[in-house]
Amino acid sequence: MPYADTNNLNIQRQIGGTAVLTLAYVGSQGHHLLANLPFNPGNPARCFEINAILAASNPTATPCGPGLEDQIYDLGSGQFAYGTRPYSVTSGRYRSQGLLDFADDAYTSTLANSSYNALQASLEKRLGALRSSALIRGVNRSTIARPIKTT
């Protein structure tokens, strides 16, 4: 079950008779957040191999890269590369139609985490009946981390 922890700490200090300095920490950590994980990710090493072959044999061909894991590449001399996913072709029954058997079939899991941390500083000064304030942010960091499945 996803959940978040939040933290907030403020420290105020009066400076003289007309100014107040405030330092604050604000933080939030999310746990067991939903993340989509690829079941059949593309292999970057295979993509580099395909690009090296294409550069030598067919420089005008579409290069291999992100989002093109399901592309069928004509390597020349009657050879083809059927995508970069390890399980793209199992039966081969759809190859004649230019289709692969399996593409990316992502699944959702509660493996992700998030973290947000900020340090805030403000100075408020009274000028007679008026107030003047300044907000200064020191550190403001946010991250979302999820485990990467490697094969």
The 8 nearest C-alpha neighbors of each residue, nearest first, counted from 0:
[[1, 31, 2, 109, 32, 30, 33, 3],
 [2, 0, 31, 32, 30, 3, 109, 29],
 [1, 3, 30, 29, 0, 31, 4, 32],
 [4, 2, 29, 28, 30, 5, 27, 1],
 [3, 5, 28, 27, 29, 6, 2, 26],
 [4, 6, 27, 26, 3, 28, 7, 25],
 [7, 5, 26, 25, 27, 4, 8, 24],
 [6, 8, 25, 24, 26, 9, 5, 23],
 [7, 9, 24, 23, 25, 10, 6, 22],
 [10, 8, 23, 22, 11, 24, 7, 21],
 [9, 11, 22, 21, 23, 12, 8, 20],
 [12, 10, 21, 20, 22, 9, 19, 13],
 [13, 11, 20, 19, 14, 21, 10, 18],
 [12, 14, 19, 18, 20, 15, 11, 16],
 [15, 13, 18, 19, 12, 16, 17, 20],
 [14, 16, 17, 18, 13, 19, 12, 124],
 [15, 17, 18, 14, 13, 19, 125, 124],
 [16, 18, 125, 124, 15, 14, 19, 126],
 [19, 17, 124, 14, 123, 13, 15, 16],
 [20, 18, 13, 123, 12, 14, 122, 124],
 [19, 21, 122, 12, 11, 121, 13, 123],
 [22, 20, 11, 121, 120, 10, 122, 23],
 [23, 21, 120, 10, 9, 119, 11, 121],
 [24, 22, 9, 119, 8, 118, 120, 10],
 [23, 25, 118, 8, 7, 117, 119, 9],
 [26, 24, 7, 117, 6, 116, 23, 118],
 [27, 25, 116, 6, 115, 5, 117, 7],
 [26, 28, 5, 115, 4, 114, 6, 116],
 [27, 29, 114, 4, 3, 113, 115, 5],
 [28, 30, 3, 113, 112, 2, 114, 4],
 [29, 31, 112, 32, 2, 1, 3, 28],
 [30, 32, 109, 1, 110, 111, 112, 0],
 [33, 31, 111, 109, 1, 30, 112, 110],
 [32, 34, 109, 108, 111, 107, 31, 110],
 [35, 33, 107, 108, 111, 109, 36, 32],
 [36, 34, 107, 106, 105, 108, 37, 33],
 [35, 37, 105, 106, 107, 34, 38, 108],
 [38, 36, 105, 40, 39, 104, 103, 106],
 [37, 39, 105, 104, 40, 103, 36, 106],
 [38, 40, 103, 37, 84, 104, 41, 86],
 [41, 39, 37, 84, 38, 103, 42, 85],
 [40, 42, 84, 83, 68, 43, 39, 85],
 [41, 43, 83, 45, 44, 84, 46, 40],
 [44, 42, 46, 45, 41, 47, 83, 64],
 [45, 43, 47, 46, 42, 48, 83, 49],
 [46, 44, 48, 42, 43, 47, 83, 49],
 [45, 47, 43, 49, 44, 48, 63, 83],
 [48, 46, 50, 44, 45, 49, 51, 43],
 [49, 47, 45, 51, 46, 50, 52, 44],
 [48, 50, 46, 52, 47, 51, 53, 45],
 [49, 51, 53, 47, 52, 48, 62, 63],
 [52, 50, 48, 54, 49, 53, 47, 55],
 [51, 53, 49, 55, 50, 54, 56, 48],
 [52, 54, 57, 50, 56, 55, 51, 58],
 [55, 53, 58, 51, 52, 56, 57, 50],
 [54, 56, 52, 53, 57, 58, 51, 50],
 [55, 57, 53, 54, 52, 75, 58, 74],
 [56, 58, 53, 59, 60, 54, 55, 74],
 [59, 57, 54, 60, 53, 56, 55, 61],
 [60, 58, 57, 61, 54, 53, 62, 56],
 [61, 59, 58, 57, 62, 53, 73, 72],
 [60, 62, 63, 59, 72, 58, 53, 64],
 [63, 61, 50, 60, 64, 53, 49, 59],
 [62, 64, 46, 50, 67, 61, 49, 65],
 [63, 65, 67, 66, 62, 46, 68, 43],
 [66, 64, 67, 68, 63, 41, 43, 46],
 [65, 67, 68, 64, 69, 63, 70, 41],
 [68, 66, 70, 69, 65, 64, 63, 82],
 [67, 69, 83, 82, 41, 70, 66, 84],
 [70, 68, 82, 67, 102, 71, 83, 99],
 [69, 71, 82, 67, 68, 72, 81, 63],
 [72, 70, 81, 82, 80, 69, 73, 79],
 [71, 73, 80, 79, 74, 70, 81, 82],
 [74, 72, 79, 75, 78, 80, 71, 77],
 [75, 73, 79, 78, 72, 53, 52, 56],
 [74, 76, 77, 73, 78, 56, 57, 79],
 [77, 75, 78, 74, 73, 79, 56, 57],
 [78, 76, 75, 79, 74, 73, 80, 72],
 [79, 77, 74, 76, 75, 73, 80, 72],
 [78, 80, 73, 74, 72, 81, 77, 71],
 [81, 79, 72, 71, 82, 73, 74, 78],
 [80, 82, 71, 79, 72, 70, 83, 87],
 [83, 81, 69, 70, 68, 71, 84, 80],
 [82, 84, 41, 68, 42, 45, 46, 85],
 [83, 85, 41, 87, 86, 40, 82, 42],
 [86, 84, 87, 83, 39, 41, 42, 40],
 [87, 85, 84, 88, 89, 101, 39, 100],
 [88, 86, 101, 84, 100, 99, 85, 102],
 [89, 87, 100, 86, 91, 99, 90, 101],
 [88, 90, 91, 86, 100, 87, 101, 92],
 [89, 91, 92, 88, 100, 93, 94, 99],
 [92, 90, 94, 93, 88, 89, 100, 99],
 [91, 93, 90, 94, 95, 100, 89, 99],
 [92, 94, 98, 96, 95, 91, 99, 100],
 [95, 93, 97, 96, 98, 91, 92, 99],
 [94, 96, 97, 93, 92, 98, 91, 99],
 [95, 97, 94, 93, 98, 92, 99, 91],
 [98, 96, 94, 95, 93, 99, 71, 70],
 [99, 97, 93, 94, 96, 100, 95, 71],
 [98, 100, 87, 101, 88, 93, 94, 97],
 [99, 101, 88, 87, 89, 93, 98, 91],
 [102, 100, 87, 99, 86, 88, 103, 104],
 [101, 103, 87, 104, 69, 100, 39, 99],
 [104, 102, 39, 105, 37, 38, 40, 101],
 [103, 105, 38, 37, 102, 39, 106, 101],
 [106, 104, 37, 38, 36, 35, 103, 107],
 [105, 107, 36, 35, 37, 104, 108, 38],
 [108, 106, 35, 34, 36, 33, 105, 109],
 [107, 109, 34, 33, 110, 35, 106, 36],
 [108, 110, 33, 31, 32, 111, 34, 107],
 [111, 109, 31, 108, 32, 145, 34, 33],
 [112, 110, 145, 32, 31, 34, 109, 144],
 [113, 111, 30, 29, 144, 32, 143, 31],
 [114, 112, 143, 29, 28, 142, 144, 30],
 [113, 115, 28, 142, 141, 27, 143, 29],
 [114, 116, 141, 27, 26, 140, 28, 142],
 [117, 115, 26, 140, 25, 139, 141, 27],
 [118, 116, 139, 138, 25, 24, 140, 26],
 [119, 117, 24, 138, 137, 23, 136, 25],
 [118, 120, 136, 23, 137, 22, 135, 24],
 [121, 119, 22, 135, 21, 134, 136, 23],
 [120, 122, 134, 21, 133, 135, 20, 123],
 [123, 121, 20, 133, 132, 19, 21, 124],
 [122, 124, 132, 19, 18, 131, 133, 20],
 [123, 125, 18, 131, 17, 130, 132, 126],
 [126, 124, 130, 17, 129, 127, 131, 18],
 [125, 127, 129, 130, 128, 124, 131, 17],
 [128, 126, 129, 125, 130, 17, 124, 131],
 [127, 129, 126, 130, 125, 131, 124, 17],
 [130, 128, 126, 127, 125, 131, 124, 132],
 [131, 129, 125, 124, 126, 132, 128, 123],
 [130, 132, 124, 123, 125, 129, 133, 126],
 [133, 131, 123, 122, 124, 130, 134, 121],
 [132, 134, 122, 121, 123, 135, 131, 120],
 [135, 133, 121, 120, 136, 122, 132, 119],
 [134, 136, 120, 121, 119, 137, 133, 122],
 [137, 135, 119, 120, 118, 138, 134, 139],
 [136, 138, 118, 119, 135, 139, 120, 117],
 [139, 137, 118, 117, 136, 140, 119, 116],
 [138, 140, 117, 116, 118, 137, 141, 136],
 [141, 139, 116, 115, 117, 138, 142, 114],
 [140, 142, 115, 114, 116, 139, 143, 113],
 [143, 141, 114, 113, 144, 115, 140, 112],
 [142, 144, 113, 112, 114, 145, 141, 111],
 [145, 143, 112, 111, 113, 142, 146, 114],
 [144, 146, 111, 112, 110, 147, 143, 34],
 [145, 147, 148, 144, 110, 111, 36, 112],
 [148, 146, 149, 145, 36, 37, 144, 150],
 [147, 149, 146, 150, 36, 37, 38, 40],
 [150, 148, 147, 40, 146, 42, 37, 39],
 [149, 148, 40, 42, 85, 39, 147, 41]]
